[in-house]
Amino acid sequence: MRKLLIILLTLFILALTACGQKEQRTIELQPYTLAELSKIDLTKISKITINSNETGEKKTITDKTVIKTWVENMNVAYFIPDVVQEKNTTDWTYDLTLYEGNKKVFHFLPNYIDDIYFKPDEKVMKSIEDLYNS
């Protein structure tokens, strides 16, 4: 009886740990726009918060013209998956959160989106820097 209890307990623990594991997303090694990665309608964005890793400063952008210009710039800027997918939590400059009204709809780092590491092109970084400095 005791062996049966131990076996059942072991199987239960194994089942729990297997359920808790998240399957890593796979992605093709091709350029992606932010709209493709976020799967949201960027034209509906009404607020953007942006944090600087360098200064620790957080800015909130709600100006519709600034947001519209940023979205247009991001439509021609590409994120290229990094061949090396090793965890690097310190190599980021900005942290952005996009909102529709008060609802958070997407959060990303220029080099890390949805469990995938990227090498953003110059247009991505310039667009984000211009947004931060606006």
N, C-alpha and C positions, 0 to 999 in steps of 0.2 A: 504494500500500500504506500509506503514511504517513497519507494522508487518511482511509482506512478505519479505521485504528487510532485516530485522533483522534475520529472520529465515534462509534465504539464506546465509547471511554472517556467521551465526553460523555454518551451515552445511559445508560451505567452509573451515572455520577454523578447524573444527573437521576432515575433510578429509585431510587437510595438516598435522596436527599433527599425524594422524594415518599413513600416508605415511612415515613420518620421523623416525618412531620407527624401530629399528633394532631387528630382532628376534635373541635371544640368542642361540648360538650353543649348542646342547646337545651332550653328549659323555658318553660312557659306562665306568664304573669303572673298568678298566683293564689297564695293563701297555702298553705304546706306545713307539715306537722308534721315533727319530726325523724325520726320513724319512716318517713315517706314518703320523705324525702331520703336517709336512710342505708340503707334497705331491709334493716334487721336487726331482730331481735326484741329490743327494748330491755329486756324483762323478764329476759333472760339476762345482762345486764351485771353483772359482779362487781367491777369496779375502774374508777375514773375518775382520770385524771391531768389536772390543770388548771394551766396556766401563766398568770401575770399579766404582761401587757405593761407595766403601770405599775410594778410592784415587781421583776419578774424572778423572783419566788418561784414555786416549783413545789410543788403539794400533791397527795397521793395519797389518794383516798377509797376505802375498802373496806367501810365500815359498810353492811350490807345494808339497814337501815332508811332511812338517808340516801339511798342510791341509789334505793330503791323510791319514796320521796317525790319525788325529783328526776324520775324517769321519769314519774310520774303528773302532775307539773306540766308537763313537756314535751309531754305528750299534748294539752294544751289551749293550748299556746303556738305561735305561727306565725312562719314565716320567709316574708317577702314578697320576691320577686325585685326587685332594683333595676332600674329602667328603664335607667339608665346603667351599662353593664358595663365601666367603665374600671378598669384595674389600680390598686389602692391597697394597698400592703403595710404601711403604717404605721397604718391606721385600724382597729385591733383592740384589744380590752381583754383577752380571754381566748382561750386555745388549749386545746382539750379533746381527749383521747384516751380512747376507750371500749374496754374489754377484756372478754372472756369467758375467765375463768381468767387465764392469762398471754398469751393470744393477742390481739393488737391487732386490733379488728374495725372501728373507724371513728375518723377524725380529722377535726376541723372547727374553724373559727373561727365565732363568731356571725354574722359578716357575709360569710363566704366558705365555700361548700361545693361540692366537686366542680366546680370551675372556674366557679361561678356566684356573683355578688355579691348579697347580700341586705340587706334592712332588717329586722332582727329586731324583733318587737314588744316592748312593755314586759314582758310575761310571760316571754319568753325571757331577757331580760337580768336580770330579778329572780331567776328560777330559777337562772341561772348564778352570779350574785352570792351568793345564799343558799348554794349548794353550795360556793363558794370560801370563804365565811366560816364554814362549818360545822366 
